[in-house]
Amino acid sequence: TAIPMGENRNAITGARIKRMGGKAGAPDLMFVIGGIAYGLELKLGVRGKMTVAQQETARAWIDAGGYYYVARDLDSALDILTEWGALPANVARLEGPFDG
């Protein structure tokens, strides 16, 4: 399922998402595999900074027994997802830099 938490939103839409249970800092990708919660935050390169809310969520996620990682490029994200079992090991890799 998709949880629409990203991108710029107006105040009305943001308030509606908050009423539905949306929380600031949620990871970009969330999985439950074998009863274990996994969160993956996607950042672009070393300059991509986690917000305070994201840092707090990561700590809470780990404290609750889940796994939370930050990927800073496509290959890292694919490696993490493969390690978790969310993707098969033979996923095709893109050639060249990933530009989104």
C-alpha positions as CSV (number, residue, x, y, z in Angstrom):
1,T,0.0,0.0,0.0
2,A,1.1,3.6,-0.4
3,I,1.0,6.1,2.4
4,P,0.8,9.6,1.0
5,M,3.1,11.5,3.3
6,G,5.6,13.2,1.0
7,E,5.6,16.3,-1.3
8,N,4.3,19.8,-0.6
9,R,0.7,20.1,0.5
10,N,-1.6,22.9,1.4
11,A,-2.7,23.3,5.1
12,I,-6.1,21.7,4.6
13,T,-4.6,18.6,3.0
14,G,-1.9,18.4,5.7
15,A,-4.5,18.7,8.5
16,R,-6.6,16.0,6.9
17,I,-3.6,13.6,6.7
18,K,-2.8,14.4,10.4
19,R,-6.3,13.6,11.4
20,M,-6.1,10.3,9.6
21,G,-3.0,9.4,11.7
22,G,-0.2,10.7,9.5
23,K,3.0,11.4,11.6
24,A,5.9,13.6,10.7
25,G,9.1,11.7,10.2
26,A,7.7,8.5,8.8
27,P,10.2,6.7,6.5
28,D,9.7,6.8,2.8
29,L,9.3,3.0,2.5
30,M,7.9,0.7,5.2
31,F,7.7,-3.1,5.2
32,V,6.6,-5.8,7.5
33,I,8.5,-9.0,6.7
34,G,8.2,-12.0,8.9
35,G,6.5,-9.9,11.6
36,I,9.4,-7.4,11.7
37,A,9.0,-3.7,10.8
38,Y,11.5,-2.2,8.4
39,G,11.8,1.5,7.5
40,L,13.9,2.9,4.7
41,E,14.5,6.7,4.4
42,L,15.7,7.9,1.0
43,K,18.1,10.8,0.9
44,L,20.0,12.2,-2.0
45,G,23.8,12.0,-1.4
46,V,25.6,13.0,1.7
47,R,23.9,16.4,1.8
48,G,20.5,15.0,2.4
49,K,19.7,15.7,6.0
50,M,17.2,13.9,8.2
51,T,14.8,16.2,10.0
52,V,14.5,16.0,13.8
53,A,11.1,14.2,13.3
54,Q,12.8,11.6,11.1
55,Q,15.7,11.1,13.6
56,E,13.1,10.7,16.4
57,T,11.1,8.2,14.4
58,A,14.3,6.2,13.5
59,R,15.2,5.9,17.2
60,A,11.6,4.9,18.2
61,W,11.5,2.4,15.3
62,I,14.8,0.8,16.4
63,D,13.8,0.9,20.1
64,A,10.6,-1.0,19.3
65,G,12.7,-3.8,17.7
66,G,12.4,-2.8,14.0
67,Y,15.1,-2.0,11.5
68,Y,15.5,1.5,10.1
69,Y,18.1,2.5,7.4
70,V,18.9,5.5,5.3
71,A,19.9,5.0,1.7
72,R,21.8,7.8,-0.1
73,D,21.8,6.3,-3.6
74,L,19.9,3.8,-5.7
75,D,22.4,0.9,-5.3
76,S,22.4,1.3,-1.5
77,A,18.6,1.2,-1.4
78,L,18.5,-1.9,-3.6
79,D,21.1,-3.6,-1.5
80,I,19.2,-2.9,1.7
81,L,15.9,-4.0,0.2
82,T,17.5,-7.2,-1.1
83,E,19.1,-7.9,2.3
84,W,15.7,-7.5,4.0
85,G,14.1,-9.9,1.5
86,A,11.9,-7.2,0.1
87,L,13.4,-7.7,-3.4
88,P,14.9,-10.8,-5.1
89,A,18.7,-10.9,-5.4
90,N,18.6,-10.7,-9.2
91,V,16.9,-7.2,-9.4
92,A,18.2,-5.4,-12.5
93,R,20.4,-2.5,-11.8
94,L,20.4,0.8,-13.7
95,E,23.5,1.8,-15.6
96,G,24.9,5.2,-14.9
97,P,24.0,7.8,-12.3
98,F,20.4,7.8,-11.0
99,D,18.9,11.3,-11.6
100,G,15.5,10.6,-10.2
